């Protein structure tokens, strides 16, 4: 008898949390929170596009 195997869930990706208005000090840090947020946002958008391909009937 085949064993039941649960398929992993595939939740919709969540957007990164936007930095607050006072989180950037404006001094040109090499790892500015705004730069890190921009990178996270790009990854989120790519993950969301891939998720939408896997879930074409999901609300957009």
PDB file of N, CA, C and O in Angstrom:
ATOM      1  N   UNK A   1       0.837  -1.171   0.000  1.00  0.00           N
ATOM      2  CA  UNK A   1       0.000   0.000   0.000  1.00  0.00           C
ATOM      3  C   UNK A   1       0.890   1.245   0.000  1.00  0.00           C
ATOM      4  O   UNK A   1       1.801   1.351   0.820  1.00  0.00           O
ATOM      5  N   UNK A   2       0.631   2.193  -0.919  1.00  0.00           N
ATOM      6  CA  UNK A   2       1.484   3.392  -0.960  1.00  0.00           C
ATOM      7  C   UNK A   2       1.295   4.247   0.289  1.00  0.00           C
ATOM      8  O   UNK A   2       0.196   4.375   0.829  1.00  0.00           O
ATOM      9  N   UNK A   3       2.381   4.810   0.710  1.00  0.00           N
ATOM     10  CA  UNK A   3       2.346   5.674   1.886  1.00  0.00           C
ATOM     11  C   UNK A   3       1.932   7.075   1.459  1.00  0.00           C
ATOM     12  O   UNK A   3       2.368   7.551   0.411  1.00  0.00           O
ATOM     13  N   UNK A   4       1.092   7.750   2.259  1.00  0.00           N
ATOM     14  CA  UNK A   4       0.658   9.109   1.972  1.00  0.00           C
ATOM     15  C   UNK A   4       1.820  10.057   2.184  1.00  0.00           C
ATOM     16  O   UNK A   4       2.473  10.030   3.227  1.00  0.00           O
ATOM     17  N   UNK A   5       2.077  10.897   1.188  1.00  0.00           N
ATOM     18  CA  UNK A   5       3.133  11.894   1.292  1.00  0.00           C
ATOM     19  C   UNK A   5       2.496  13.266   1.128  1.00  0.00           C
ATOM     20  O   UNK A   5       1.895  13.551   0.092  1.00  0.00           O
ATOM     21  N   UNK A   6       2.621  14.100   2.122  1.00  0.00           N
ATOM     22  CA  UNK A   6       2.069  15.446   2.046  1.00  0.00           C
ATOM     23  C   UNK A   6       2.950  16.311   1.152  1.00  0.00           C
ATOM     24  O   UNK A   6       4.173  16.330   1.289  1.00  0.00           O
ATOM     25  N   UNK A   7       2.314  17.013   0.252  1.00  0.00           N
ATOM     26  CA  UNK A   7       3.054  17.930  -0.598  1.00  0.00           C
ATOM     27  C   UNK A   7       3.362  19.207   0.177  1.00  0.00           C
ATOM     28  O   UNK A   7       2.543  19.666   0.974  1.00  0.00           O
ATOM     29  N   UNK A   8       4.527  19.774  -0.054  1.00  0.00           N
ATOM     30  CA  UNK A   8       4.857  21.007   0.664  1.00  0.00           C
ATOM     31  C   UNK A   8       3.927  22.134   0.215  1.00  0.00           C
ATOM     32  O   UNK A   8       3.509  22.189  -0.942  1.00  0.00           O
ATOM     33  N   UNK A   9       3.620  23.010   1.130  1.00  0.00           N
ATOM     34  CA  UNK A   9       2.776  24.141   0.764  1.00  0.00           C
ATOM     35  C   UNK A   9       3.595  25.120  -0.075  1.00  0.00           C
ATOM     36  O   UNK A   9       4.826  25.118  -0.046  1.00  0.00           O
ATOM     37  N   UNK A  10       2.895  25.930  -0.801  1.00  0.00           N
ATOM     38  CA  UNK A  10       3.544  26.910  -1.667  1.00  0.00           C
ATOM     39  C   UNK A  10       2.869  28.259  -1.442  1.00  0.00           C
ATOM     40  O   UNK A  10       2.136  28.744  -2.304  1.00  0.00           O
ATOM     41  N   UNK A  11       3.119  28.863  -0.281  1.00  0.00           N
ATOM     42  CA  UNK A  11       2.449  30.130   0.015  1.00  0.00           C
ATOM     43  C   UNK A  11       2.963  31.255  -0.874  1.00  0.00           C
ATOM     44  O   UNK A  11       4.097  31.236  -1.351  1.00  0.00           O
ATOM     45  N   UNK A  12       2.091  32.228  -1.079  1.00  0.00           N
ATOM     46  CA  UNK A  12       2.463  33.412  -1.851  1.00  0.00           C
ATOM     47  C   UNK A  12       3.599  34.131  -1.112  1.00  0.00           C
ATOM     48  O   UNK A  12       3.528  34.305   0.104  1.00  0.00           O
ATOM     49  N   UNK A  13       4.640  34.547  -1.833  1.00  0.00           N
ATOM     50  CA  UNK A  13       5.740  35.278  -1.177  1.00  0.00           C
ATOM     51  C   UNK A  13       5.232  36.577  -0.554  1.00  0.00           C
ATOM     52  O   UNK A  13       4.307  37.207  -1.066  1.00  0.00           O
ATOM     53  N   UNK A  14       5.836  36.952   0.529  1.00  0.00           N
ATOM     54  CA  UNK A  14       5.480  38.192   1.210  1.00  0.00           C
ATOM     55  C   UNK A  14       6.510  39.262   0.886  1.00  0.00           C
ATOM     56  O   UNK A  14       7.706  38.979   0.818  1.00  0.00           O
ATOM     57  N   UNK A  15       6.046  40.490   0.687  1.00  0.00           N
ATOM     58  CA  UNK A  15       7.003  41.562   0.380  1.00  0.00           C
ATOM     59  C   UNK A  15       7.866  41.875   1.591  1.00  0.00           C
ATOM     60  O   UNK A  15       7.451  41.667   2.732  1.00  0.00           O
ATOM     61  N   UNK A  16       9.068  42.374   1.337  1.00  0.00           N
ATOM     62  CA  UNK A  16       9.922  42.749   2.461  1.00  0.00           C
ATOM     63  C   UNK A  16       9.347  43.980   3.162  1.00  0.00           C
ATOM     64  O   UNK A  16       8.596  44.756   2.573  1.00  0.00           O
ATOM     65  N   UNK A  17       9.710  44.133   4.398  1.00  0.00           N
ATOM     66  CA  UNK A  17       9.249  45.299   5.154  1.00  0.00           C
ATOM     67  C   UNK A  17      10.070  46.517   4.743  1.00  0.00           C
ATOM     68  O   UNK A  17      11.301  46.494   4.770  1.00  0.00           O
ATOM     69  N   UNK A  18       9.372  47.569   4.367  1.00  0.00           N
ATOM     70  CA  UNK A  18      10.053  48.795   3.950  1.00  0.00           C
ATOM     71  C   UNK A  18      10.696  49.462   5.159  1.00  0.00           C
ATOM     72  O   UNK A  18      10.090  49.524   6.228  1.00  0.00           O
ATOM     73  N   UNK A  19      11.926  49.963   4.996  1.00  0.00           N
ATOM     74  CA  UNK A  19      12.565  50.655   6.114  1.00  0.00           C
ATOM     75  C   UNK A  19      11.766  51.894   6.516  1.00  0.00           C
ATOM     76  O   UNK A  19      11.115  52.526   5.684  1.00  0.00           O
ATOM     77  N   UNK A  20      11.826  52.218   7.768  1.00  0.00           N
ATOM     78  CA  UNK A  20      11.153  53.408   8.262  1.00  0.00           C
ATOM     79  C   UNK A  20      11.857  54.667   7.800  1.00  0.00           C
ATOM     80  O   UNK A  20      12.987  54.604   7.314  1.00  0.00           O
ATOM     81  N   UNK A  21      11.204  55.810   7.944  1.00  0.00           N
ATOM     82  CA  UNK A  21      11.770  57.070   7.446  1.00  0.00           C
ATOM     83  C   UNK A  21      13.063  57.486   8.151  1.00  0.00           C
ATOM     84  O   UNK A  21      13.835  58.274   7.606  1.00  0.00           O
ATOM     85  N   UNK A  22      13.301  56.977   9.333  1.00  0.00           N
ATOM     86  CA  UNK A  22      14.514  57.366  10.074  1.00  0.00           C
ATOM     87  C   UNK A  22      15.578  56.281  10.086  1.00  0.00           C
ATOM     88  O   UNK A  22      16.568  56.408  10.807  1.00  0.00           O
ATOM     89  N   UNK A  23      15.406  55.219   9.310  1.00  0.00           N
ATOM     90  CA  UNK A  23      16.368  54.116   9.354  1.00  0.00           C
ATOM     91  C   UNK A  23      17.615  54.387   8.529  1.00  0.00           C
ATOM     92  O   UNK A  23      18.666  53.807   8.800  1.00  0.00           O
ATOM     93  N   UNK A  24      17.525  55.251   7.534  1.00  0.00           N
ATOM     94  CA  UNK A  24      18.715  55.614   6.748  1.00  0.00           C
ATOM     95  C   UNK A  24      19.300  56.879   7.352  1.00  0.00           C
ATOM     96  O   UNK A  24      18.599  57.875   7.530  1.00  0.00           O
ATOM     97  N   UNK A  25      20.592  56.834   7.666  1.00  0.00           N
ATOM     98  CA  UNK A  25      21.232  57.987   8.290  1.00  0.00           C
ATOM     99  C   UNK A  25      21.712  59.007   7.258  1.00  0.00           C
ATOM    100  O   UNK A  25      22.063  60.131   7.617  1.00  0.00           O
ATOM    101  N   UNK A  26      21.732  58.618   5.963  1.00  0.00           N
ATOM    102  CA  UNK A  26      22.127  59.546   4.906  1.00  0.00           C
ATOM    103  C   UNK A  26      23.617  59.788   4.812  1.00  0.00           C
ATOM    104  O   UNK A  26      24.047  60.729   4.146  1.00  0.00           O
ATOM    105  N   UNK A  27      24.421  58.954   5.469  1.00  0.00           N
ATOM    106  CA  UNK A  27      25.868  59.181   5.445  1.00  0.00           C
ATOM    107  C   UNK A  27      26.594  58.322   4.415  1.00  0.00           C
ATOM    108  O   UNK A  27      27.825  58.297   4.400  1.00  0.00           O
ATOM    109  N   UNK A  28      25.866  57.622   3.560  1.00  0.00           N
ATOM    110  CA  UNK A  28      26.507  56.836   2.503  1.00  0.00           C
ATOM    111  C   UNK A  28      27.112  55.533   2.987  1.00  0.00           C
ATOM    112  O   UNK A  28      28.156  55.118   2.484  1.00  0.00           O
ATOM    113  N   UNK A  29      26.495  54.892   3.932  1.00  0.00           N
ATOM    114  CA  UNK A  29      26.992  53.608   4.444  1.00  0.00           C
ATOM    115  C   UNK A  29      27.145  52.606   3.304  1.00  0.00           C
ATOM    116  O   UNK A  29      26.344  52.617   2.370  1.00  0.00           O
ATOM    117  N   UNK A  30      28.155  51.742   3.360  1.00  0.00           N
ATOM    118  CA  UNK A  30      28.333  50.733   2.301  1.00  0.00           C
ATOM    119  C   UNK A  30      27.170  49.743   2.242  1.00  0.00           C
ATOM    120  O   UNK A  30      26.873  49.224   1.167  1.00  0.00           O
ATOM    121  N   UNK A  31      26.510  49.469   3.357  1.00  0.00           N
ATOM    122  CA  UNK A  31      25.352  48.582   3.401  1.00  0.00           C
ATOM    123  C   UNK A  31      24.150  49.378   3.902  1.00  0.00           C
ATOM    124  O   UNK A  31      23.637  49.133   4.993  1.00  0.00           O
ATOM    125  N   UNK A  32      23.719  50.320   3.097  1.00  0.00           N
ATOM    126  CA  UNK A  32      22.587  51.163   3.475  1.00  0.00           C
ATOM    127  C   UNK A  32      21.310  50.318   3.523  1.00  0.00           C
ATOM    128  O   UNK A  32      21.111  49.430   2.694  1.00  0.00           O
ATOM    129  N   UNK A  33      20.459  50.603   4.491  1.00  0.00           N
ATOM    130  CA  UNK A  33      19.208  49.855   4.609  1.00  0.00           C
ATOM    131  C   UNK A  33      18.343  50.018   3.357  1.00  0.00           C
ATOM    132  O   UNK A  33      17.581  49.114   3.014  1.00  0.00           O
ATOM    133  N   UNK A  34      18.452  51.146   2.679  1.00  0.00           N
ATOM    134  CA  UNK A  34      17.670  51.359   1.460  1.00  0.00           C
ATOM    135  C   UNK A  34      18.175  50.479   0.319  1.00  0.00           C
ATOM    136  O   UNK A  34      17.381  49.984  -0.480  1.00  0.00           O
ATOM    137  N   UNK A  35      19.488  50.282   0.239  1.00  0.00           N
ATOM    138  CA  UNK A  35      20.058  49.384  -0.763  1.00  0.00           C
ATOM    139  C   UNK A  35      19.657  47.943  -0.481  1.00  0.00           C
ATOM    140  O   UNK A  35      19.294  47.203  -1.396  1.00  0.00           O
ATOM    141  N   UNK A  36      19.722  47.545   0.791  1.00  0.00           N
ATOM    142  CA  UNK A  36      19.339  46.185   1.161  1.00  0.00           C
ATOM    143  C   UNK A  36      17.858  45.952   0.877  1.00  0.00           C
ATOM    144  O   UNK A  36      17.474  44.881   0.407  1.00  0.00           O
ATOM    145  N   UNK A  37      17.036  46.944   1.158  1.00  0.00           N
ATOM    146  CA  UNK A  37      15.607  46.831   0.870  1.00  0.00           C
ATOM    147  C   UNK A  37      15.379  46.692  -0.637  1.00  0.00           C
ATOM    148  O   UNK A  37      14.555  45.884  -1.065  1.00  0.00           O
ATOM    149  N   UNK A  38      16.084  47.454  -1.422  1.00  0.00           N
ATOM    150  CA  UNK A  38      15.948  47.374  -2.881  1.00  0.00           C
ATOM    151  C   UNK A  38      16.300  45.974  -3.390  1.00  0.00           C
ATOM    152  O   UNK A  38      15.617  45.437  -4.262  1.00  0.00           O
ATOM    153  N   UNK A  39      17.362  45.391  -2.846  1.00  0.00           N
ATOM    154  CA  UNK A  39      17.752  44.034  -3.237  1.00  0.00           C
ATOM    155  C   UNK A  39      16.688  43.019  -2.823  1.00  0.00           C
ATOM    156  O   UNK A  39      16.351  42.117  -3.590  1.00  0.00           O
ATOM    157  N   UNK A  40      16.165  43.170  -1.612  1.00  0.00           N
ATOM    158  CA  UNK A  40      15.115  42.265  -1.135  1.00  0.00           C
ATOM    159  C   UNK A  40      13.854  42.404  -1.986  1.00  0.00           C
ATOM    160  O   UNK A  40      13.175  41.415  -2.261  1.00  0.00           O
ATOM    161  N   UNK A  41      13.545  43.624  -2.400  1.00  0.00           N
ATOM    162  CA  UNK A  41      12.364  43.875  -3.221  1.00  0.00           C
ATOM    163  C   UNK A  41      12.516  43.217  -4.592  1.00  0.00           C
ATOM    164  O   UNK A  41      11.550  42.675  -5.128  1.00  0.00           O
ATOM    165  N   UNK A  42      13.709  43.262  -5.156  1.00  0.00           N
ATOM    166  CA  UNK A  42      13.960  42.590  -6.442  1.00  0.00           C
ATOM    167  C   UNK A  42      13.780  41.081  -6.303  1.00  0.00           C
ATOM    168  O   UNK A  42      13.169  40.450  -7.165  1.00  0.00           O
ATOM    169  N   UNK A  43      14.307  40.498  -5.222  1.00  0.00           N
ATOM    170  CA  UNK A  43      14.146  39.061  -4.992  1.00  0.00           C
ATOM    171  C   UNK A  43      12.673  38.709  -4.800  1.00  0.00           C
ATOM    172  O   UNK A  43      12.199  37.697  -5.316  1.00  0.00           O
ATOM    173  N   UNK A  44      11.951  39.548  -4.054  1.00  0.00           N
ATOM    174  CA  UNK A  44      10.529  39.324  -3.834  1.00  0.00           C
ATOM    175  C   UNK A  44       9.774  39.345  -5.162  1.00  0.00           C
ATOM    176  O   UNK A  44       8.959  38.460  -5.421  1.00  0.00           O
ATOM    177  N   UNK A  45      10.033  40.329  -5.992  1.00  0.00           N
ATOM    178  CA  UNK A  45       9.329  40.436  -7.275  1.00  0.00           C
ATOM    179  C   UNK A  45       9.592  39.220  -8.157  1.00  0.00           C
ATOM    180  O   UNK A  45       8.685  38.731  -8.830  1.00  0.00           O
ATOM    181  N   UNK A  46      10.831  38.734  -8.156  1.00  0.00           N
ATOM    182  CA  UNK A  46      11.157  37.530  -8.936  1.00  0.00           C
ATOM    183  C   UNK A  46      10.437  36.314  -8.356  1.00  0.00           C
ATOM    184  O   UNK A  46       9.897  35.500  -9.105  1.00  0.00           O
ATOM    185  N   UNK A  47      10.426  36.186  -7.038  1.00  0.00           N
ATOM    186  CA  UNK A  47       9.749  35.057  -6.397  1.00  0.00           C
ATOM    187  C   UNK A  47       8.245  35.122  -6.639  1.00  0.00           C
ATOM    188  O   UNK A  47       7.604  34.091  -6.846  1.00  0.00           O
ATOM    189  N   UNK A  48       7.678  36.329  -6.612  1.00  0.00           N
ATOM    190  CA  UNK A  48       6.252  36.485  -6.850  1.00  0.00           C
ATOM    191  C   UNK A  48       5.898  36.134  -8.292  1.00  0.00           C
ATOM    192  O   UNK A  48       4.872  35.500  -8.541  1.00  0.00           O
ATOM    193  N   UNK A  49       6.729  36.536  -9.232  1.00  0.00           N
ATOM    194  CA  UNK A  49       6.486  36.197 -10.641  1.00  0.00           C
ATOM    195  C   UNK A  49       6.519  34.684 -10.839  1.00  0.00           C
ATOM    196  O   UNK A  49       5.680  34.132 -11.552  1.00  0.00           O
ATOM    197  N   UNK A  50       7.477  34.016 -10.215  1.00  0.00           N
ATOM    198  CA  UNK A  50       7.565  32.557 -10.327  1.00  0.00           C
ATOM    199  C   UNK A  50       6.364  31.898  -9.660  1.00  0.00           C
ATOM    200  O   UNK A  50       5.827  30.917 -10.175  1.00  0.00           O
ATOM    201  N   UNK A  51       5.942  32.431  -8.518  1.00  0.00           N
ATOM    202  CA  UNK A  51       4.777  31.887  -7.817  1.00  0.00           C
ATOM    203  C   UNK A  51       3.524  32.037  -8.663  1.00  0.00           C
ATOM    204  O   UNK A  51       2.708  31.118  -8.732  1.00  0.00           O
ATOM    205  N   UNK A  52       3.364  33.194  -9.308  1.00  0.00           N
ATOM    206  CA  UNK A  52       2.193  33.423 -10.159  1.00  0.00           C
ATOM    207  C   UNK A  52       2.156  32.458 -11.340  1.00  0.00           C
ATOM    208  O   UNK A  52       1.077  32.063 -11.781  1.00  0.00           O
ATOM    209  N   UNK A  53       3.317  32.076 -11.851  1.00  0.00           N
ATOM    210  CA  UNK A  53       3.354  31.077 -12.922  1.00  0.00           C
ATOM    211  C   UNK A  53       2.869  29.726 -12.418  1.00  0.00           C
ATOM    212  O   UNK A  53       2.217  28.979 -13.148  1.00  0.00           O
ATOM    213  N   UNK A  54       3.191  29.418 -11.165  1.00  0.00           N
ATOM    214  CA  UNK A  54       2.752  28.146 -10.582  1.00  0.00           C
ATOM    215  C   UNK A  54       1.294  28.183 -10.148  1.00  0.00           C
ATOM    216  O   UNK A  54       0.665  27.137  -9.987  1.00  0.00           O
ATOM    217  N   UNK A  55       0.751  29.390  -9.955  1.00  0.00           N
ATOM    218  CA  UNK A  55      -0.624  29.571  -9.478  1.00  0.00           C
ATOM    219  C   UNK A  55      -1.360  30.558 -10.394  1.00  0.00           C
ATOM    220  O   UNK A  55      -1.695  31.661  -9.961  1.00  0.00           O
ATOM    221  N   UNK A  56      -1.608  30.186 -11.627  1.00  0.00           N
ATOM    222  CA  UNK A  56      -2.215  31.134 -12.584  1.00  0.00           C
ATOM    223  C   UNK A  56      -3.617  31.568 -12.205  1.00  0.00           C
ATOM    224  O   UNK A  56      -4.070  32.614 -12.669  1.00  0.00           O
ATOM    225  N   UNK A  57      -4.319  30.810 -11.381  1.00  0.00           N
ATOM    226  CA  UNK A  57      -5.682  31.173 -11.009  1.00  0.00           C
ATOM    227  C   UNK A  57      -5.761  32.010  -9.730  1.00  0.00           C
ATOM    228  O   UNK A  57      -6.853  32.385  -9.300  1.00  0.00           O
ATOM    229  N   UNK A  58      -4.627  32.300  -9.133  1.00  0.00           N
ATOM    230  CA  UNK A  58      -4.618  33.068  -7.880  1.00  0.00           C
ATOM    231  C   UNK A  58      -4.939  34.534  -8.162  1.00  0.00           C
ATOM    232  O   UNK A  58      -4.688  35.046  -9.252  1.00  0.00           O
ATOM    233  N   UNK A  59      -5.493  35.183  -7.163  1.00  0.00           N
ATOM    234  CA  UNK A  59      -5.769  36.623  -7.285  1.00  0.00           C
ATOM    235  C   UNK A  59      -4.457  37.377  -7.444  1.00  0.00           C
ATOM    236  O   UNK A  59      -3.449  37.037  -6.824  1.00  0.00           O
ATOM    237  N   UNK A  60      -4.487  38.377  -8.262  1.00  0.00           N
ATOM    238  CA  UNK A  60      -3.251  39.167  -8.492  1.00  0.00           C
ATOM    239  C   UNK A  60      -3.299  40.428  -7.717  1.00  0.00           C
ATOM    240  O   UNK A  60      -2.362  41.224  -7.775  1.00  0.00           O
TER     241      UNK A  60
END
